[in-house]
């Protein structure tokens, strides 16, 4: 039975969590928790999807009391969520607790005494689902799981959520998976990628597999190429330390863009089943044509933004550390021409692109169809399907139509647009909201399996190894532009262009 307060719309298709849970967030006072996780949990509470007994327990080294933490959330989160019922907000604050835990010292040591405090708080609630959300650097995943186990906190009803990036190459990903897997079964491990929680991503599966007209032309006979773009206007102020070790390839391509590629290219699963869908995604990753050695220079582009006008370059971002050789080699932009070696997609290039300090904020999948076999009207352009993930989620199908008027037929491309915000009256949930609901419900469909993560790294590793081996630096591009010249040449060599360049 829903616990939603009166006059609060529950999003269609969602269901209240019918069993209580203790959600333990390691890094619970950090940026991710305050900006994404806690607002998402508040929305779930507001819409009646949290059981009355569900608690949110933040772990940090901050030494906060429950009252301190609730005050921090009240000050920092309240303005970012719609508090139209003060009673609901107070109910949500009442779910919050804080325990100081310092991971890395061992649960039985004096420095690790916070584990005892957490055990006391959790005692007597072993019948609840116990979820550990690790909103922390990957190097902490193994130690946290081991110490939680040593403290006797891991129960058969426990689950663990791992934030990306999972390692920085295949070897480190396998090591983390081994460490976490020594404590939790694979069915208990939820590797999160927030892109998979977006409505458009989920609608991609519905669009493909619930509409008879599209699947027959979803192949190399009808599709010329696919573009997957994640562009950001922001740079890296305050994140240089992280980005110096990550770069666009690890930060965005290995997880977000490859996940979008798998959903676009996967075969129809036999059923709408959590493992059947993930099986098909893994097959796509395994079918990716390797890019290694000399082919890396031909099929990949890496760039780094430089200062332009009032916008600083990557090496000059406020709060950055002094320029180092590592910083000068970090890519803030990358574009890749990928190919999938199977019957459906043979010969169809998939262009992946991501960059910072671009002129727009946009994440989208563009499916470019081939031209009509025989054109009887001049001036036509091929059809295009655009699935936009942000800023406004929606779907556009670009078709050719006749311009009104007498005389000769003049063609005009016209978008048939579906805006989720305009079409559906219910509030569209944020990605983390959907994913946290699935975690609480124990549904792993939108989360990555171990073999999926490692298959992605197997494809990425040769690219980053080749970049490390070369003496060349990323190609510069001015902040506020669409990337380095090499990215445009990547498509231009075959007579193609990025979506925003076509007119």
C-alpha positions as CSV (number, residue, x, y, z in Angstrom):
1,X,0.0,0.0,0.0
2,X,1.4,3.4,-1.0
3,X,2.5,5.7,1.8
4,X,2.4,8.8,-0.5
5,X,1.1,11.9,1.2
6,X,-2.1,13.4,-0.2
7,X,-2.0,15.3,-3.4
8,X,1.5,14.0,-4.4
9,X,1.5,12.3,-7.8
10,X,3.2,8.9,-7.9
11,X,5.0,8.4,-11.2
12,X,3.2,5.9,-13.4
13,X,4.9,2.5,-13.6
14,X,6.6,2.8,-10.3
15,X,5.7,0.9,-7.2
16,X,6.2,1.5,-3.5
17,X,8.9,-0.5,-1.8
18,X,6.9,-2.9,0.2
19,X,9.8,-4.0,2.6
20,X,11.9,-1.9,4.9
21,X,15.6,-1.3,4.2
22,X,18.7,0.2,5.8
23,X,20.6,2.2,3.1
24,X,24.1,2.8,4.3
25,X,25.9,5.4,2.2
26,X,29.7,5.4,2.5
27,X,30.7,9.0,1.5
28,X,27.3,10.1,2.7
29,X,28.3,13.7,3.2
30,X,30.1,14.1,-0.1
31,X,29.1,15.8,-3.3
32,X,27.4,12.9,-5.0
33,X,25.3,12.2,-1.9
34,X,24.2,15.8,-1.4
35,X,23.5,16.6,-5.0
36,X,22.1,13.3,-6.3
37,X,21.4,10.5,-3.8
38,X,19.6,12.4,-1.1
39,X,17.4,14.4,-3.5
40,X,16.5,11.2,-5.3
41,X,15.6,9.5,-2.0
42,X,13.6,12.5,-0.9
43,X,11.6,12.3,-4.2
44,X,11.0,8.6,-3.5
45,X,9.8,9.3,0.0
46,X,7.5,12.1,-1.4
47,X,6.1,9.7,-4.0
48,X,5.4,7.0,-1.5
49,X,8.1,4.5,-2.6
50,X,9.9,4.2,0.7
51,X,8.6,1.9,3.4
52,X,7.9,3.8,6.6
53,X,10.8,2.0,8.5
54,X,13.4,2.6,5.8
55,X,16.5,4.5,7.1
56,X,19.4,6.3,5.4
57,X,22.6,6.0,7.3
58,X,25.5,8.3,6.1
59,X,29.0,7.2,6.8
60,X,31.9,9.7,6.8
61,X,34.9,10.7,8.8
62,X,33.2,14.0,9.7
63,X,32.4,13.3,13.4
64,X,28.8,14.4,12.9
65,X,25.9,13.6,15.2
66,X,22.5,12.7,13.7
67,X,21.3,16.2,14.4
68,X,24.4,17.7,12.7
69,X,23.8,15.6,9.6
70,X,20.1,16.5,9.4
71,X,21.0,20.1,9.8
72,X,23.5,19.9,7.0
73,X,21.0,18.2,4.7
74,X,18.3,20.8,5.6
75,X,20.7,23.6,4.7
76,X,22.2,22.1,1.5
77,X,19.5,19.9,0.0
78,X,16.2,21.6,0.8
79,X,16.5,24.3,-1.8
80,X,17.2,21.8,-4.6
81,X,14.0,19.8,-4.0
82,X,10.3,20.7,-4.0
83,X,9.3,20.9,-0.4
84,X,5.5,21.6,-0.8
85,X,4.6,19.6,2.3
86,X,6.8,20.4,5.3
87,X,5.6,17.3,7.0
88,X,7.0,15.1,4.3
89,X,10.4,16.9,4.5
90,X,10.5,16.4,8.3
91,X,9.6,12.7,7.8
92,X,12.5,12.4,5.4
93,X,14.9,14.1,7.8
94,X,13.8,11.7,10.5
95,X,15.0,8.8,8.4
96,X,18.6,10.2,8.3
97,X,21.4,9.1,10.6
98,X,25.2,9.6,10.6
99,X,28.0,7.3,11.8
100,X,31.7,8.2,11.7
101,X,33.7,5.4,10.1
102,X,37.3,5.5,8.9
103,X,37.9,2.7,6.4
104,X,41.3,1.2,6.0
105,X,42.3,0.5,9.6
106,X,40.4,-2.8,10.2
107,X,37.1,-3.2,11.9
108,X,38.7,-4.6,15.1
109,X,41.1,-1.7,15.7
110,X,40.7,1.5,17.7
111,X,40.8,3.6,14.6
112,X,38.1,1.4,13.1
113,X,35.8,1.7,16.1
114,X,33.1,3.4,14.0
115,X,32.2,-0.1,12.8
116,X,31.0,-0.9,16.3
117,X,28.8,2.1,16.3
118,X,27.3,1.2,13.0
119,X,26.7,-2.4,14.2
120,X,24.9,-1.0,17.2
121,X,22.6,1.1,15.0
122,X,21.9,-1.8,12.7
123,X,21.4,-4.4,15.4
124,X,17.9,-5.9,15.6
125,X,17.1,-5.1,12.0
126,X,18.6,-8.1,10.3
127,X,15.2,-8.9,8.7
128,X,15.5,-5.7,6.6
129,X,17.3,-5.4,3.3
130,X,20.7,-3.9,4.0
131,X,22.2,-1.9,1.2
132,X,25.7,-0.5,1.2
133,X,26.1,2.3,-1.3
134,X,29.8,3.1,-2.0
135,X,29.9,6.8,-3.1
136,X,33.6,6.8,-2.8
137,X,36.8,6.2,-4.8
138,X,37.2,2.7,-6.3
139,X,40.3,2.0,-4.2
140,X,38.0,1.9,-1.1
141,X,35.6,-0.7,-2.5
142,X,37.6,-3.7,-1.4
143,X,38.6,-2.5,2.0
144,X,35.1,-1.3,2.8
145,X,33.5,-4.7,1.9
146,X,36.2,-6.6,3.8
147,X,35.8,-4.5,7.0
148,X,32.0,-4.5,6.8
149,X,32.2,-8.3,6.7
150,X,34.7,-8.4,9.6
151,X,32.3,-6.3,11.6
152,X,29.5,-8.9,11.0
153,X,27.4,-6.4,9.0
154,X,27.0,-8.4,5.8
155,X,23.8,-10.4,5.9
156,X,22.2,-12.7,3.2
157,X,19.8,-9.8,2.5
158,X,22.7,-7.4,1.9
159,X,23.5,-5.7,-1.4
160,X,26.4,-3.4,-2.4
161,X,26.3,-0.6,-5.0
162,X,29.5,0.4,-6.7
163,X,29.9,3.8,-8.3
164,X,31.9,4.2,-11.5
165,X,34.6,4.2,-12.6
166,X,35.3,0.6,-11.7
167,X,39.1,0.7,-11.9
168,X,41.3,2.4,-14.5
169,X,42.0,-0.6,-16.7
170,X,41.1,-4.3,-17.0
171,X,43.6,-5.5,-14.3
172,X,42.4,-3.0,-11.7
173,X,38.8,-3.7,-12.5
174,X,39.4,-7.4,-12.1
175,X,41.1,-6.8,-8.8
176,X,38.2,-4.7,-7.4
177,X,35.7,-7.3,-8.7
178,X,37.7,-10.1,-6.9
179,X,37.9,-8.1,-3.7
180,X,34.2,-7.3,-3.6
181,X,33.3,-10.7,-4.9
182,X,35.0,-12.4,-2.0
183,X,32.4,-10.9,0.3
184,X,29.3,-10.5,-1.9
185,X,27.8,-12.9,-4.5
186,X,27.4,-11.5,-8.0
187,X,23.6,-11.3,-7.5
188,X,24.3,-8.9,-4.6
189,X,26.5,-6.5,-6.5
190,X,25.0,-3.5,-8.3
191,X,27.5,-1.6,-10.5
192,X,25.8,1.7,-11.3
193,X,25.9,3.9,-14.4
194,X,23.4,6.8,-13.9
195,X,23.0,7.1,-17.7
196,X,21.0,3.8,-17.7
197,X,18.4,5.4,-15.3
198,X,17.4,8.1,-17.8
199,X,13.9,7.8,-19.3
200,X,15.2,8.1,-22.9
201,X,17.6,5.2,-22.4
202,X,14.8,3.0,-21.1
203,X,12.5,4.2,-23.9
204,X,15.1,3.1,-26.4
205,X,14.3,-0.5,-25.5
206,X,10.6,0.1,-25.7
207,X,11.0,2.0,-29.0
208,X,12.9,-0.9,-30.5
209,X,11.1,-3.9,-29.1
210,X,7.5,-2.7,-28.6
211,X,7.0,-1.1,-32.1
212,X,6.7,-3.4,-35.1
213,X,7.7,-0.8,-37.7
214,X,11.3,-0.1,-36.5
215,X,13.0,-3.5,-35.8
216,X,12.9,-4.6,-39.5
217,X,15.0,-1.6,-40.5
218,X,17.3,-1.6,-37.5
219,X,20.3,-3.1,-39.3
220,X,23.1,-2.4,-41.9
221,X,20.7,-2.6,-44.8
222,X,18.9,0.6,-43.8
223,X,21.2,2.4,-41.3
224,X,24.2,4.3,-42.6
225,X,25.9,5.1,-39.2
226,X,25.2,5.9,-35.6
227,X,26.5,8.8,-33.5
228,X,26.6,8.8,-29.7
229,X,27.5,12.1,-28.1
230,X,27.9,13.3,-24.5
231,X,28.9,17.0,-24.6
232,X,29.4,19.3,-21.6
233,X,29.8,23.0,-21.4
234,X,31.7,22.8,-18.1
235,X,35.4,22.3,-17.7
236,X,37.1,20.7,-14.7
237,X,37.3,23.4,-12.0
238,X,38.1,21.7,-8.7
239,X,38.3,18.2,-10.4
240,X,41.8,18.4,-11.9
241,X,43.2,15.9,-9.4
242,X,40.6,13.3,-10.5
243,X,40.7,14.2,-14.1
244,X,44.5,14.0,-14.4
245,X,44.2,10.3,-13.7
246,X,40.9,9.7,-15.6
247,X,40.5,11.6,-18.8
248,X,37.5,11.4,-21.1
249,X,38.2,7.9,-22.2
250,X,37.9,6.4,-18.7
251,X,35.5,8.9,-17.3
252,X,32.9,8.7,-20.1
253,X,33.6,6.3,-22.9
254,X,34.3,3.1,-20.9
255,X,31.0,3.3,-19.1
256,X,28.4,5.8,-20.3
257,X,29.0,5.7,-24.1
258,X,29.6,2.0,-24.3
259,X,26.4,1.4,-22.3
260,X,24.4,3.5,-24.8
261,X,26.1,1.6,-27.7
262,X,25.1,-1.8,-26.3
263,X,21.5,-0.8,-25.9
264,X,21.4,0.7,-29.4
265,X,23.0,-2.4,-31.0
266,X,21.8,-5.3,-28.9
267,X,19.7,-8.2,-30.3
268,X,16.2,-8.6,-29.1
269,X,16.2,-10.6,-25.9
270,X,14.0,-13.6,-25.7
271,X,12.1,-12.0,-22.8
272,X,12.0,-8.9,-20.7
273,X,14.3,-10.5,-18.1
274,X,17.1,-9.0,-16.1
275,X,19.7,-11.5,-17.2
276,X,18.5,-11.9,-20.8
277,X,18.9,-8.1,-21.4
278,X,22.4,-8.1,-19.8
279,X,23.4,-11.2,-21.8
280,X,22.7,-9.4,-25.1
281,X,24.6,-6.3,-24.0
282,X,27.7,-8.4,-23.3
283,X,27.5,-9.9,-26.7
284,X,27.7,-6.4,-28.3
285,X,30.8,-5.6,-26.3
286,X,32.4,-8.9,-27.3
287,X,31.7,-8.2,-30.9
288,X,33.4,-4.8,-31.0
289,X,36.3,-4.8,-33.5
290,X,39.5,-4.2,-31.5
291,X,41.3,-1.0,-32.1
292,X,45.0,-1.4,-31.4
293,X,48.5,-0.4,-32.5
294,X,48.6,1.8,-35.6
295,X,44.8,1.7,-36.0
296,X,44.4,3.8,-32.9
297,X,45.7,6.9,-34.6
298,X,43.3,6.3,-37.6
299,X,40.1,5.5,-35.6
300,X,40.5,7.6,-32.5
301,X,40.9,11.3,-31.7
302,X,41.9,12.9,-28.4
303,X,41.9,16.6,-27.6
304,X,42.4,19.0,-24.7
305,X,40.6,22.4,-24.5
306,X,42.7,25.6,-24.4
307,X,41.7,29.0,-23.2
308,X,39.4,31.2,-25.3
309,X,37.9,34.5,-24.3
310,X,36.9,34.3,-20.7
311,X,37.1,30.5,-20.6
312,X,40.3,29.1,-19.2
313,X,42.1,26.1,-20.7
314,X,42.4,22.8,-19.0
315,X,45.9,23.6,-17.6
316,X,44.6,27.0,-16.3
317,X,41.4,26.0,-14.5
318,X,40.9,27.7,-11.2
319,X,42.2,25.6,-8.3
320,X,44.4,23.5,-10.6
321,X,47.8,22.2,-9.6
322,X,50.9,23.3,-11.4
323,X,51.2,22.0,-14.9
324,X,52.7,18.6,-15.1
325,X,53.5,16.2,-17.9
326,X,50.5,14.1,-16.8
327,X,48.2,17.1,-17.1
328,X,49.4,18.0,-20.6
329,X,48.7,14.5,-21.8
330,X,45.1,14.2,-20.4
331,X,42.3,14.2,-23.0
332,X,39.2,16.3,-22.2
333,X,37.7,15.2,-25.6
334,X,37.7,12.0,-27.4
335,X,36.0,10.7,-30.6
336,X,36.2,7.0,-31.7
337,X,35.0,5.2,-34.8
338,X,33.8,1.8,-33.6
339,X,32.6,-1.2,-35.5
340,X,30.5,-4.2,-34.4
341,X,31.4,-7.5,-36.1
342,X,28.1,-9.3,-36.4
343,X,25.4,-9.9,-39.1
344,X,23.2,-7.0,-38.0
345,X,25.8,-4.3,-37.9
346,X,28.6,-5.3,-40.3
347,X,29.9,-2.2,-42.1
348,X,28.0,0.3,-40.0
349,X,30.3,2.7,-38.1
350,X,29.4,3.8,-34.6
351,X,30.9,7.2,-33.8
352,X,31.4,7.9,-30.1
353,X,32.2,11.4,-28.9
354,X,32.5,13.2,-25.6
355,X,34.1,16.4,-24.6
356,X,34.3,19.2,-22.0
357,X,34.0,22.9,-22.7
358,X,31.8,22.3,-25.7
359,X,29.4,25.0,-27.0
360,X,26.4,23.1,-25.7
361,X,25.3,20.5,-23.1
362,X,23.9,17.6,-25.0
363,X,23.7,13.8,-24.7
364,X,22.1,12.0,-27.6
365,X,22.0,9.0,-29.9
366,X,21.6,9.8,-33.6
367,X,20.7,6.9,-35.9
368,X,21.3,8.1,-39.5
369,X,19.4,6.1,-42.1
370,X,20.5,5.5,-45.6
371,X,19.1,7.5,-48.5
372,X,16.1,6.2,-50.4
373,X,17.1,3.6,-53.0
374,X,15.8,5.7,-55.9
375,X,15.1,9.4,-55.4
376,X,12.3,10.8,-57.5
377,X,12.2,14.2,-55.7
378,X,15.3,16.4,-55.7
379,X,16.6,17.9,-52.5
380,X,15.8,15.1,-50.1
381,X,18.0,14.1,-47.2
382,X,18.1,10.8,-45.4
383,X,15.9,10.2,-42.4
384,X,17.3,10.5,-38.9
385,X,16.2,9.3,-35.5
386,X,17.5,11.3,-32.6
387,X,17.1,10.1,-29.0
388,X,18.0,13.0,-26.6
389,X,19.0,12.2,-23.1
390,X,19.7,15.8,-21.9
391,X,19.0,18.6,-21.5
392,X,15.4,17.8,-22.4
393,X,14.7,14.1,-22.8
394,X,12.8,13.2,-25.9
395,X,12.7,11.5,-29.3
396,X,12.8,13.1,-32.8
397,X,12.2,11.4,-36.1
398,X,13.3,13.6,-39.0
399,X,11.3,12.8,-42.1
400,X,10.9,14.5,-45.5
401,X,7.8,16.5,-46.2
402,X,6.5,18.7,-49.0
403,X,6.6,22.5,-48.4
404,X,3.2,24.0,-48.8
405,X,2.5,25.8,-52.0
406,X,1.7,25.4,-55.7
407,X,4.3,24.6,-58.3
408,X,7.1,22.2,-58.2
409,X,7.5,19.9,-55.2
410,X,10.0,21.3,-52.7
411,X,11.1,19.0,-49.9
412,X,11.7,20.1,-46.3
413,X,13.1,17.9,-43.5
414,X,10.6,18.0,-40.6
415,X,11.1,16.6,-37.1
416,X,8.3,14.6,-35.5
417,X,9.0,15.3,-31.9
418,X,8.1,13.6,-28.6
419,X,9.1,15.6,-25.6
420,X,8.6,13.6,-22.4
421,X,8.2,16.8,-20.4
422,X,5.4,18.1,-22.7
423,X,3.7,14.7,-23.4
424,X,3.5,13.2,-20.0
425,X,1.8,15.0,-17.1
426,X,3.7,13.0,-14.4
427,X,7.0,14.3,-13.2
428,X,9.9,12.6,-15.0
429,X,12.2,11.1,-12.3
430,X,15.9,11.8,-12.2
431,X,18.2,8.9,-13.2
432,X,19.4,8.2,-9.7
433,X,15.8,8.1,-8.5
434,X,14.9,5.3,-10.8
435,X,18.2,3.4,-10.1
436,X,17.9,3.7,-6.3
437,X,14.3,2.4,-6.6
438,X,15.6,-0.6,-8.5
439,X,18.4,-1.2,-5.9
440,X,15.8,-1.1,-3.1
441,X,13.6,-3.5,-5.1
442,X,16.6,-5.8,-5.8
443,X,16.2,-5.4,-9.6
444,X,19.7,-5.5,-11.4
445,X,18.5,-5.0,-15.0
446,X,19.9,-1.5,-15.4
447,X,23.2,-2.3,-13.6
448,X,26.3,-3.8,-15.1
449,X,27.4,-7.3,-14.6
450,X,31.1,-8.3,-14.0
451,X,31.6,-9.7,-17.4
452,X,30.1,-6.6,-19.0
453,X,32.5,-4.2,-17.2
454,X,35.5,-6.4,-18.0
455,X,34.5,-6.7,-21.7
456,X,34.4,-2.9,-21.9
457,X,37.9,-2.6,-20.4
458,X,39.2,-5.2,-22.8
459,X,38.2,-3.0,-25.7
460,X,39.4,0.3,-24.0
461,X,42.8,-0.9,-22.8
462,X,44.5,-1.1,-26.2
463,X,43.4,2.4,-27.0
464,X,44.7,3.9,-23.8
465,X,47.9,1.9,-24.1
466,X,48.6,3.2,-27.6
467,X,48.0,6.8,-26.4
468,X,50.5,6.3,-23.5
469,X,53.1,4.9,-25.9
470,X,53.0,7.8,-28.3
471,X,55.0,11.0,-27.7
472,X,52.2,13.1,-29.2
473,X,49.9,15.3,-27.0
474,X,46.2,15.7,-27.3
475,X,45.1,17.9,-30.2
476,X,44.1,21.4,-28.8
477,X,40.7,22.9,-29.3
478,X,39.5,26.3,-28.1
479,X,37.1,26.2,-25.2
480,X,33.5,26.7,-26.4
481,X,34.0,24.9,-29.8
482,X,32.9,21.5,-31.0
483,X,36.3,19.8,-30.5
484,X,39.6,19.4,-32.4
485,X,39.8,19.3,-36.2
486,X,40.7,15.6,-36.1
487,X,37.2,14.8,-34.8
488,X,35.6,16.3,-37.9
489,X,38.0,14.6,-40.2
490,X,37.2,11.3,-38.5
491,X,33.7,11.5,-40.2
492,X,34.7,13.7,-43.1
493,X,37.0,11.0,-44.6
494,X,33.8,9.0,-45.4
495,X,31.7,12.0,-46.4
496,X,29.9,12.2,-43.1
497,X,29.5,14.9,-40.5
498,X,28.5,15.3,-36.9
499,X,24.9,15.9,-36.3
500,X,25.1,19.6,-35.5
501,X,27.2,20.3,-38.6
502,X,24.7,18.9,-41.1
503,X,22.3,21.4,-42.6
